[in-house]
Amino acid sequence: MSNDDSRSRGRLVPAVAVGLLFAIMAMTVLSADFGEVAAFPADASIVHNIGYALFNLAEYELGSVPSEGFLAAFLIAAVALDVAVDGAVYLAKREEDGSIVSAMGEALTDGGREGGER
């Protein structure tokens, strides 16, 4: 058995797994019932209704388009996750000789060997 045969077999299993996953997801989406399509009223201001949904004011019947009151919580969670990612990137840096260097600055891309020799 040559080296090329083992490489093609090593690629065949993930390819089959991806194909099966795609088929399962396609069958799930095609068999789902999404209900009837609802349109916005012709005289409704969508911009005003987004503002009412942001602060959950639609329950006071200020908005003419029904909505859920989770928009502010979603935006707060998005900002918190953005701050967490920014903090993780900042903490991933390290100092060498008083200068800040990226954590990936000296990544060895040849399998971990100095000089690139095999």
Secondary structure, 3 states (H helix, E strand, C coil): CCHHHHHHHHHHHHHHHHHHHHHHHHHHHHHCCCCCCCCCCCCCCHHHHHHHHHCCCHHHCCCCCCCCCCHHHHHHHHHHHHHHHHHHHHHCCEEECCEEECCCCCCCCCCCCHHHCC
